[in-house]
């Protein structure tokens, strides 16, 4: 564990490490750390008396010199002697190591020997291999850039910005999802970001260049162009597919819906698709289409679409000919409910208006050069959820075709994710991983995801997150799930049939207080929360 921690932290010169050994617990302090690529030697210096010529510090401390070896170095420095043979014994807590210090040994032990012993011991007890490349890096605050996960030994634990990997953050209200993870990450992020900013706390505490605040509640809101990504393609088939995708965003499937609900949703979406294809081809803007849709009953609407003689649009409504009037009315009602916000809410209509020739607007392509903060008041979150879903989903779809040569990193920060309704998030997580896009999803519990996506899709979704950050959980199902994910304490001895104890019991996950867990390929790592206002 000791070697595993230091092998993940880069450095380019020799560093001094002071290890203060008390009766049971060691306190680690260093001014930097050791490169995992350098084969450094580790020497312990101890003494039974006062500080001596070689820098001895007495029987309560040992000074460790970790030099990056020069070419041809085959052993430790000649002036370094070992006066104490130190044996490390892992305790239950990964943050502490007990050192037993026998006297009068006079043995010099290089790091490769100690590391090999720890490695073999770890393999036999199912501990992580300390020699593999690490996903979590530890550095001083001023050198950490990327997704800041927490603190350990006074250093920031983070995932470098250019690395791949999406992030799931789980924690109830008040546990620090925004203040301990999102804001610190955005402060260090060098690329652009799409941020859902509940109540404006994030934007107020993150000073970043080229930031655009999209506030649909403001009369001076810069407009969002719903049709921008559709206008950007020249191919008619591709344009039709994107209009059909927009119809799905407006009226998505619902988890655990009834058979009648599925029928009305599916066929109501056909009506919306036909209207979008027909009236978009006539040059109408999005708001005008929504208003026209709601202002007509199903019969008038279908007749009007048919009269425009748009062959593609008519294919979507042909199945309504001769159908039950009651069923058709139910389909129209489902579609009306989906479009009502955009046809009747004056603030939303203003935010999605068609920009004039001299007026700027924003669209997914804006993220290549600017960060966009979407300000939604907490009390309006449920009402404006449909708007969030459209902006987020269109942005993800736009960047799924992004050229891999574009190295600008973009971070999607989706706070209160369950409020968005259903997105094709699993597909986006897979597509965007190789396109310099990272997605951070923040939710209060797994139960919130289950209500929107169902358990099967939620499981598929979680498999595409490289990092899962747990700040706490209240419901028992989420507690059980993450307790198993964090794992069991290593068992020592030959009895493999005995029951292992969990590293943390399910009920204890409700009381992490100032701590959090990060679950990734490195295993489960316990860190201190990195609140931005305490930095």
VENPEDA-V161318 format. One line per field, one symbol per residue. ss: DSSP state (H for helix, E for strand, L for the rest). phi: phi as a letter, one per 40 degrees, with the letter a starting at -180 (. if undefined). A space follows every 10 residues. Layout:
ss=???
phi=???
//
This chain:
ss=LHHHHHLLLL LLLLEEEEEE ELLLLEEEEE LLLLLLLLLL LLEEELLLLL LLLLLLLLLL EEEEEELLLL LLLLLLLLLL LLLEEEEEEE LLLLLLEEEE EEELLLLLLL HHHHHHHHHH HHHHLLLLLL LLLLLLEEEL HHHLLEEEEE EELLEEEEEE LLLLLLEEEE LLLLLLHHHH HHHHHHHHLL LEEEEEEELL HHHHLLLLLL EEEEELLLLL LLEELLLHHH HLLLLHHHHH HHHHHHHHHH LLLLLLLLHH HHHHHHHHHH HHHHHHHHHH HLLLLHHHHH HHHHLLLHHH HHHHHHHLLL HHHHHHHHHH LLLLHHHHHH HHHHHHHHHH HHHHLHHHHH HLLLLLLLLL EELHHHHHLL EEEEEELHHH LLLLHHHHHH HHHHHHHHHL LLLLLLLLLE EEEELLHHHH LLLLHHHHHH HHLLLLEEEE EEELLHHHHH HHHLHHHHHH HHLLLLEEEE LLLLLHHHHH HHHHHHLELL LLLLLLLLLL LELLLHHHHH HLLLEEEEEE LLEEEEEELL LHHHL
phi=.cccccccbc abbcbcbbbc cbcbbbbbaa caabcccccc cbbbbbacbc cbccgcbgcb abcbbbcccc dgcbaccccb bbbacbbcbc cccccbbcbc bcbfbgbbbc ddcccccccc ccccbgcccc cccccbbbac dcbcbiccci bafgbccabd dccchcbbbb icdgchdccb bccdcccccc cbabbcbcgg ccdcbbcbcf cbbcbccccc cccccccccc cccccccccc cccccccccc bccbcfcccc cccccccccc cccccccccc ccgccccccc cccccbcccc ccccccccfc dcccccbccc cgcdcccccc cccccccccd dccbcccccc cbccccccbc abadcdccbb cbbccbddcb ccccdccccc cccccccccc bccccccccb bcbbcfdccc gcbccccccc ccdcbfbbbb bbacaccccc ccbgcccccc cccbccbbbb ciabcccccc cccccchbcc cbhccccccc ccdacdcccc bcfcbabbba cchcbcbccb cccbc
//
